[in-house]
Every structure is written in structure tokens, then in C-alpha cells.
């Protein structure tokens, strides 16, 4: 019988595991917010319309931070629509998902919800259809105490004290042609630089996440980071990257080995950050934010329209059409566990990770309108790692048999 051996020594330390490695992503997409987290007619709904049964499942995951409000939708989102009296907020066409955004749940409502479940907000600004000026106005509204137009508007809307949001995403997936007002790396880097500069003039204590690659398969992967960081390296604190791991693209062995490609992606992006640091003779070290990721179970999409990423024609321009509501298996839970272990092994550079999404949309928690809430298989590795994957990550020395699969071959390096 072949045997594996692992040597662990407390002196072989990687880094302390940041709590925010177990964060989540919530977008106004499908039934994640409306008819998911928020359902005011549900028997368990609280005074603010959020489902109590879902809230308890969310609390159990010990979520430190939630990235919000998007996602693709943020590239066309006007933050002003989400503040002030709910009855005066406009209903907008949400172009990224061909749906209607009623703005019933907005900045204040979701901030309060996050606080109730013990999470901080990581807030995304629109650098698609909007830019530095709107970001400046938004942070004045959220973080400036009083005595200016937008801070006093916040107070007039019933929020006397600032929200004090610390961490901000400078746009979303701007490397992708699917994004509203998609930009080249240098175009985006210049906008991110100026946005960061202005936002920090309002609040010098914030930390900022710049958009990195949305996947390894894109032709701009790697070059995007080189060009983007050349424009804004000194103004940011984190580089974001996104990745989804699909069970339909490979056999089971290759799917379960997906963490190999995640490891490769982290090493590549870390190297690019450090190369730019050297080029600029900088004393600043950037970290990574894996702020949108998940496993996808897509073997039966054709038979289940609710598992598509866009509404069916008859559901176009509806509020909260069911989208990508995948049913997960034990295999998906195993893959999730391997990926979480990889993140821990890179705790020295990956400081934030946000699983997409929290409820209904490729999520660990599912709901029926007016009915029950339950958890999927991927909930359990997330729960256990959030409970026990704390403290300092150690670097083990391994001796074990190795093997190949169709997607990956063993390399001693």
C-alpha cells in the first residue's frame, strides 16, 4: 500500500490567516437579494423585510465582510438611487441581467443587515458609466462627518453618523468586453489612479482594491495587470482577481484538481505585483483580493432555465428573475474544500476572498418564496473552514504518491 507523509513544524509559518478570507459577495442579481435575503411577506421577515430564517444561516458562517452591490450591475449603477426615502427611489432597467432594479434595498438597508450578521461592507464604485466624481460624492456621503452637501444629505436621510466604510472596490471586471464601458488596462489604470487619489482626499484611512483579471482564459490575462499596475501601483492596496471552477469542462479528477490552477494564478499575479514594485523602486507591497469565486455545477443547465445567467425571454425586465440557481453535489463540496486549502496556503498574499454569492445565486443557501430555507453541500466546507481555519498557516513538507489527470500533469517544480 502506498503511503503519504506530512511533516509539520510550528516554525514553518506562512502568515496569519486573515478573517476576510471567508467573506462573501452579494449582487442585486437574480434572487440573491429580492426573494432571497429580503422577502418582507415571509413569515420570518423582520421589521426591515429581511428573512429571519436566512439570517440565522448566514450568521452561522461567521462572515467577516460582504462585497456589495456588484458585480456586473455596478458598472451601470447610480448610487444615488439607493439612498433616501424608499418610496422616492426610481425603478431602473438593470442592463447586465435584463431585469428591473427597484432599489428597495439600498445602501442603508444593506449596511444595517451586514452589521446584524457581523459583517463589514466592501463597497464597489461604478467606474463603467460613471467615474471619479461620483466616487468622490459617494465617499463623502458615507464617510464624511458633516458640513458638506453629501454628508448633510446622509444626515437628512436619517443617518447622523458616517457609515465609515473602509474597503472599496474600484469598479468590477473592467477587463471584460461584457462589462458596461469596458476599458483597456491603461484606460482603467488611469481612471483607478485618479479615483483613488480623490477618494483618499476625502478619507485618507480607506483601502482600495483595483480590478485585475476576470479569468485565466482571457487573452489579456497577465498583460492586464502589468499595464494596469504601471498606471496606479502606488494608489492601491489590493489587486482583485476572479475565477469560477466548472465541473463540465473536465473529468472528475481534473475538476477536483482545480486548486492547481488557482495556485498557479495566485503565484502569477503575485509575481507581477512584485515585478512592478521592483520596476517602480517602490517600498509598497500589494496583496491580492479573490473577491469573486465559486464552483459551478452546470451539467443540467439545458433542462433547467433557472440555471442560466440571463432571464428567459418571457422573464425579461422582471424583478428578481431566477438565475443560475445551481444544485450542488458532494463532488462540488470536495472541490470547494481543496480551493479553500489553497487560499490558506497563500495567506501571505491573499488577504480577502469573497465567495459569489450568498443566497440562491450559485449559493450555499437556498430559499423558496414564502417557504423554507436550506443549505447545499458547499455550505459545509465553508462553515467548517470559517470555524477552524484561523490562526497562523503552516507550510507542510509532503511526501506522497503523485498522479496525473487530463487537465494537469505532475511537475517536480
C-alpha positions as CSV (number, residue, x, y, z in Angstrom):
1,X,0.0,0.0,0.0
2,X,1.3,3.5,-0.9
3,X,1.6,5.9,2.0
4,X,1.7,9.6,2.3
5,X,3.7,11.5,4.9
6,X,3.3,15.1,6.2
7,X,5.8,16.9,8.4
8,X,4.6,20.0,10.2
9,X,6.7,22.3,12.3
10,X,5.4,25.3,14.2
11,X,8.4,27.3,13.0
12,X,7.5,26.8,9.3
13,X,5.0,29.7,9.1
14,X,3.4,31.2,6.1
15,X,1.3,34.0,7.6
16,X,-1.6,34.7,9.8
17,X,-4.9,33.8,8.1
18,X,-7.0,37.0,7.6
19,X,-10.6,36.7,8.7
20,X,-11.6,38.3,5.4
21,X,-10.5,35.2,3.6
22,X,-14.0,33.9,4.4
23,X,-16.0,36.8,3.0
24,X,-18.9,36.7,0.6
25,X,-20.2,38.6,-2.4
26,X,-23.8,39.8,-2.8
27,X,-25.1,41.3,-6.0
28,X,-28.5,42.6,-7.0
29,X,-28.8,39.7,-9.4
30,X,-31.5,37.0,-9.7
31,X,-33.0,36.1,-6.3
32,X,-29.9,36.8,-4.2
33,X,-31.3,39.9,-2.5
34,X,-35.0,40.1,-3.5
35,X,-36.9,36.9,-2.7
36,X,-33.7,35.6,-1.1
37,X,-32.2,37.7,1.7
38,X,-35.1,40.1,1.5
39,X,-38.7,39.0,1.4
40,X,-41.0,41.2,3.5
41,X,-44.0,39.0,3.2
42,X,-42.3,35.9,4.5
43,X,-43.5,34.7,8.0
44,X,-40.0,35.0,9.4
45,X,-39.3,38.5,8.0
46,X,-38.0,41.1,10.4
47,X,-39.2,44.7,10.6
48,X,-36.9,45.6,7.7
49,X,-38.2,42.9,5.4
50,X,-35.2,40.5,5.7
51,X,-35.9,36.8,6.3
52,X,-35.1,35.7,9.8
53,X,-34.5,32.0,8.8
54,X,-32.0,33.0,6.2
55,X,-30.3,35.4,8.6
56,X,-29.6,32.7,11.1
57,X,-28.0,30.5,8.4
58,X,-25.9,33.5,7.3
59,X,-24.8,34.2,10.8
60,X,-23.6,30.7,11.3
61,X,-21.0,31.2,8.6
62,X,-19.2,33.8,10.7
63,X,-18.9,36.1,7.6
64,X,-16.4,39.0,8.3
65,X,-17.2,41.1,5.2
66,X,-19.6,41.2,2.2
67,X,-18.6,42.7,-1.1
68,X,-21.6,44.8,-2.4
69,X,-23.6,45.8,-4.5
70,X,-22.0,44.1,-7.6
71,X,-20.8,42.6,-9.8
72,X,-21.7,43.4,-13.4
73,X,-24.6,45.6,-12.4
74,X,-22.3,48.1,-10.6
75,X,-20.9,49.2,-13.9
76,X,-24.2,50.9,-14.7
77,X,-25.3,51.6,-11.1
78,X,-26.2,55.1,-9.8
79,X,-25.6,55.0,-6.1
80,X,-27.9,58.0,-5.6
81,X,-30.8,55.7,-6.5
82,X,-30.2,53.6,-3.4
83,X,-30.4,56.3,-0.7
84,X,-33.2,58.4,0.8
85,X,-36.8,57.5,1.3
86,X,-37.6,54.1,-0.3
87,X,-40.9,55.4,-1.8
88,X,-39.0,58.0,-3.8
89,X,-36.3,55.7,-5.3
90,X,-36.5,55.1,-9.0
91,X,-37.0,51.7,-10.7
92,X,-34.3,51.3,-13.2
93,X,-33.5,48.9,-16.1
94,X,-30.7,46.7,-14.9
95,X,-28.9,46.1,-18.2
96,X,-26.4,43.5,-17.2
97,X,-29.2,40.9,-16.4
98,X,-32.1,42.4,-18.4
99,X,-34.1,42.9,-15.2
100,X,-35.7,45.7,-13.2
101,X,-33.9,47.1,-10.1
102,X,-36.5,48.6,-7.7
103,X,-33.9,49.9,-5.3
104,X,-36.0,48.9,-2.4
105,X,-32.9,47.5,-0.7
106,X,-30.2,50.2,-0.8
107,X,-27.1,51.3,0.9
108,X,-28.5,52.0,4.4
109,X,-30.7,48.9,4.4
110,X,-27.9,46.5,3.4
111,X,-25.3,48.2,5.7
112,X,-27.6,47.6,8.6
113,X,-28.2,44.0,7.5
114,X,-24.4,43.4,7.3
115,X,-24.0,44.7,10.8
116,X,-26.7,42.4,12.1
117,X,-24.9,39.3,10.8
118,X,-21.5,40.6,12.0
119,X,-20.0,41.6,8.6
120,X,-18.4,44.8,7.3
121,X,-19.2,46.1,3.8
122,X,-16.7,46.1,1.0
123,X,-18.3,48.6,-1.3
124,X,-17.9,48.8,-5.1
125,X,-18.0,52.0,-7.0
126,X,-19.1,52.4,-10.6
127,X,-16.1,53.0,-12.9
128,X,-18.1,52.0,-16.0
129,X,-20.8,54.5,-16.9
130,X,-19.5,56.8,-14.1
131,X,-16.2,57.9,-12.7
132,X,-14.0,59.7,-10.1
133,X,-16.5,62.5,-9.4
134,X,-19.4,60.1,-8.5
135,X,-17.0,58.1,-6.4
136,X,-15.9,61.2,-4.6
137,X,-19.5,62.1,-3.9
138,X,-20.3,58.6,-2.6
139,X,-17.5,58.5,-0.1
140,X,-18.4,62.0,1.1
141,X,-21.9,60.7,1.7
142,X,-20.8,57.5,3.5
143,X,-17.7,58.6,5.4
144,X,-17.6,62.4,5.9
145,X,-18.9,63.6,9.2
146,X,-21.0,66.7,8.4
147,X,-20.9,70.2,7.0
148,X,-20.8,69.3,3.2
149,X,-23.6,68.7,0.7
150,X,-23.4,64.9,0.6
151,X,-22.6,64.3,4.3
152,X,-25.6,66.5,5.2
153,X,-27.7,64.7,2.7
154,X,-26.9,61.5,4.6
155,X,-27.9,63.1,7.8
156,X,-31.2,64.4,6.2
157,X,-31.8,60.8,5.1
158,X,-31.8,59.7,8.8
159,X,-28.1,58.6,9.2
160,X,-26.5,61.1,11.6
161,X,-23.2,59.2,12.0
162,X,-21.0,58.2,9.0
163,X,-21.1,54.7,7.7
164,X,-17.3,54.6,7.9
165,X,-16.8,52.1,5.1
166,X,-13.1,51.2,5.0
167,X,-12.6,49.0,1.9
168,X,-13.6,49.9,-1.6
169,X,-13.5,48.2,-5.0
170,X,-12.6,50.5,-7.9
171,X,-15.1,49.0,-10.4
172,X,-15.7,45.5,-11.5
173,X,-14.3,43.2,-14.2
174,X,-13.3,46.2,-16.4
175,X,-11.1,43.8,-18.4
176,X,-14.2,42.0,-19.8
177,X,-16.0,43.0,-23.1
178,X,-19.3,42.1,-21.4
179,X,-18.8,44.9,-18.9
180,X,-20.6,48.2,-19.5
181,X,-18.0,50.8,-20.6
182,X,-15.2,48.2,-20.8
183,X,-11.8,49.7,-20.8
184,X,-8.3,48.8,-21.8
185,X,-5.8,48.2,-18.9
186,X,-4.2,51.6,-19.3
187,X,-7.5,53.4,-19.6
188,X,-8.8,51.6,-16.5
189,X,-5.5,52.1,-14.6
190,X,-5.6,55.9,-15.2
191,X,-9.2,56.1,-14.0
192,X,-8.5,54.0,-11.0
193,X,-5.4,56.1,-10.1
194,X,-7.4,59.4,-10.2
195,X,-10.4,57.9,-8.4
196,X,-8.2,56.6,-5.7
197,X,-6.5,59.9,-5.3
198,X,-9.7,61.8,-5.0
199,X,-11.4,59.3,-2.6
200,X,-8.3,59.4,-0.3
201,X,-8.5,63.2,-0.2
202,X,-12.0,62.7,1.3
203,X,-10.9,59.9,3.6
204,X,-7.2,59.1,3.9
205,X,-7.9,55.9,6.0
206,X,-9.6,53.8,3.3
207,X,-8.1,50.9,1.5
208,X,-8.6,50.3,-2.2
209,X,-8.9,47.3,-4.5
210,X,-8.1,47.6,-8.2
211,X,-9.6,45.4,-10.9
212,X,-7.4,42.5,-12.0
213,X,-8.2,39.7,-14.4
214,X,-11.6,38.1,-14.6
215,X,-10.1,34.7,-15.5
216,X,-7.0,33.0,-16.8
217,X,-8.6,32.2,-20.2
218,X,-8.8,35.8,-21.2
219,X,-6.2,36.9,-23.8
220,X,-5.4,40.0,-21.7
221,X,-4.6,37.9,-18.5
222,X,-1.3,38.9,-17.1
223,X,-0.7,41.8,-19.5
224,X,-3.7,43.5,-18.0
225,X,-2.1,43.5,-14.6
226,X,1.3,44.7,-16.0
227,X,-0.3,47.7,-17.8
228,X,-2.9,48.5,-15.1
229,X,-0.4,48.5,-12.3
230,X,2.0,50.6,-14.3
231,X,-0.6,53.3,-14.0
232,X,-1.9,53.0,-10.4
233,X,0.5,50.9,-8.3
234,X,1.1,53.4,-5.6
235,X,-2.5,54.4,-5.2
236,X,-4.0,51.0,-4.4
237,X,-3.7,48.3,-1.8
238,X,-5.0,45.1,-3.4
239,X,-5.4,43.6,-6.9
240,X,-8.6,41.8,-7.4
241,X,-8.9,38.6,-9.4
242,X,-12.0,36.4,-10.3
243,X,-12.3,32.7,-11.1
244,X,-15.0,30.1,-11.4
245,X,-14.3,26.4,-11.5
246,X,-16.7,24.4,-13.7
247,X,-17.5,20.7,-13.5
248,X,-18.5,20.5,-17.1
249,X,-15.1,21.4,-18.5
250,X,-13.2,18.5,-17.2
251,X,-13.5,15.0,-15.9
252,X,-13.9,14.5,-12.1
253,X,-10.3,14.1,-11.4
254,X,-9.4,17.3,-13.2
255,X,-12.3,19.2,-11.6
256,X,-11.2,18.1,-8.1
257,X,-7.6,19.2,-9.0
258,X,-8.8,22.8,-9.9
259,X,-6.9,24.1,-7.0
260,X,-3.7,23.5,-9.1
261,X,-4.8,26.3,-11.5
262,X,-5.8,28.5,-8.6
263,X,-2.3,28.1,-7.1
264,X,-0.8,29.0,-10.5
265,X,-3.0,32.1,-10.8
266,X,-2.0,33.4,-7.4
267,X,1.7,32.8,-8.0
268,X,1.5,34.6,-11.4
269,X,-0.4,37.6,-10.1
270,X,1.9,37.9,-7.0
271,X,4.9,37.8,-9.3
272,X,3.5,40.6,-11.5
273,X,2.8,42.7,-8.4
274,X,6.3,42.2,-7.2
275,X,7.9,42.9,-10.6
276,X,6.0,46.2,-10.8
277,X,7.2,47.0,-7.3
278,X,10.8,46.5,-8.4
279,X,10.3,48.4,-11.6
280,X,9.0,51.4,-9.7
281,X,11.5,51.1,-6.8
282,X,8.6,51.1,-4.5
283,X,8.5,50.3,-0.8
284,X,4.8,49.3,-1.0
285,X,3.8,45.6,-1.2
286,X,0.4,44.8,-2.8
287,X,-1.8,42.0,-1.7
288,X,-4.5,40.0,-3.6
289,X,-8.3,40.1,-3.2
290,X,-10.0,37.0,-4.7
291,X,-13.2,38.9,-4.4
292,X,-15.4,36.8,-6.7
293,X,-15.1,33.0,-6.9
294,X,-17.1,29.7,-6.7
295,X,-17.5,26.3,-8.1
296,X,-20.2,25.8,-10.8
297,X,-22.3,22.7,-11.3
298,X,-23.5,23.0,-14.8
299,X,-24.3,19.5,-16.1
300,X,-28.0,20.1,-16.5
301,X,-28.3,23.7,-17.5
302,X,-30.3,23.0,-20.6
303,X,-33.1,21.2,-18.6
304,X,-33.2,24.0,-16.0
305,X,-33.7,27.6,-17.4
306,X,-33.3,28.9,-13.8
307,X,-29.7,27.9,-14.0
308,X,-28.9,30.2,-16.9
309,X,-27.1,33.5,-16.3
310,X,-29.7,35.6,-18.2
311,X,-33.5,35.5,-17.9
312,X,-35.7,33.6,-20.4
313,X,-37.4,36.0,-22.9
314,X,-40.7,35.8,-21.0
315,X,-38.9,36.8,-17.8
316,X,-37.0,39.8,-19.3
317,X,-37.4,43.0,-17.3
318,X,-38.8,41.3,-14.3
319,X,-37.8,42.0,-10.7
320,X,-35.5,39.2,-9.4
321,X,-35.9,36.5,-12.1
322,X,-34.4,33.2,-11.0
323,X,-30.8,33.0,-12.4
324,X,-28.0,30.4,-12.0
325,X,-29.6,28.5,-9.1
326,X,-27.3,25.5,-9.3
327,X,-27.8,22.3,-7.3
328,X,-24.5,21.3,-5.7
329,X,-23.2,17.8,-5.1
330,X,-20.7,16.1,-2.8
331,X,-18.1,16.4,-5.6
332,X,-18.6,20.2,-5.6
333,X,-18.1,20.3,-1.8
334,X,-14.8,18.4,-2.2
335,X,-13.6,20.8,-4.8
336,X,-14.6,23.7,-2.6
337,X,-12.5,22.3,0.2
338,X,-9.4,21.9,-1.9
339,X,-9.8,25.5,-3.1
340,X,-10.2,26.8,0.5
341,X,-7.0,25.0,1.5
342,X,-5.2,26.6,-1.4
343,X,-6.2,30.1,-0.2
344,X,-4.9,29.3,3.3
345,X,-1.6,28.2,1.8
346,X,-1.3,31.6,0.2
347,X,-2.3,33.6,3.3
348,X,0.8,35.7,3.0
349,X,-0.5,37.4,-0.1
350,X,-4.3,36.6,-0.5
351,X,-5.9,38.7,2.2
352,X,-9.5,38.9,1.0
353,X,-11.7,36.3,-0.7
354,X,-15.4,36.7,-1.4
355,X,-17.5,33.7,-2.4
356,X,-20.1,34.5,-5.0
357,X,-22.9,34.6,-4.0
358,X,-24.6,34.2,-0.6
359,X,-28.2,33.1,-1.3
360,X,-29.9,31.4,-4.3
361,X,-27.4,32.6,-7.0
362,X,-24.8,29.8,-7.2
363,X,-25.1,29.9,-3.4
364,X,-24.7,27.7,-0.3
365,X,-28.1,28.9,1.0
366,X,-31.3,28.4,-1.0
367,X,-34.9,29.6,-0.4
368,X,-38.4,29.1,-1.6
369,X,-40.6,32.2,-1.8
370,X,-42.9,32.1,1.2
371,X,-41.4,28.8,2.2
372,X,-38.3,27.1,3.6
373,X,-34.6,27.9,3.5
374,X,-32.0,25.2,3.4
375,X,-28.3,24.7,2.8
376,X,-26.4,23.0,0.0
377,X,-23.4,20.7,0.1
378,X,-20.9,23.5,-0.4
379,X,-22.2,25.2,2.8
380,X,-20.4,22.6,5.0
381,X,-16.8,23.1,3.9
382,X,-17.4,26.9,4.1
383,X,-18.8,26.5,7.6
384,X,-16.1,24.3,8.9
385,X,-13.2,26.3,7.4
386,X,-14.7,29.5,8.7
387,X,-14.8,27.9,12.2
388,X,-11.4,26.2,12.3
389,X,-9.3,27.8,9.5
390,X,-8.0,30.6,11.7
391,X,-4.6,31.5,13.3
392,X,-1.3,31.0,11.5
393,X,-1.0,29.0,8.3
394,X,1.9,26.5,8.4
395,X,4.0,25.2,5.5
396,X,3.9,21.4,5.5
397,X,6.6,19.2,4.0
398,X,4.9,16.5,1.9
399,X,6.0,13.1,0.7
400,X,3.3,11.2,-1.2
401,X,2.4,9.4,-4.4
402,X,1.6,11.6,-7.3
403,X,-0.6,11.2,-10.3
404,X,-1.8,12.9,-13.5
405,X,-5.2,13.8,-14.9
406,X,-6.4,15.1,-18.2
407,X,-6.0,18.8,-17.2
408,X,-2.9,18.7,-15.1
409,X,0.4,16.7,-15.1
410,X,2.7,16.4,-12.1
411,X,5.8,18.6,-12.2
412,X,8.5,18.5,-9.6
413,X,8.8,22.3,-9.7
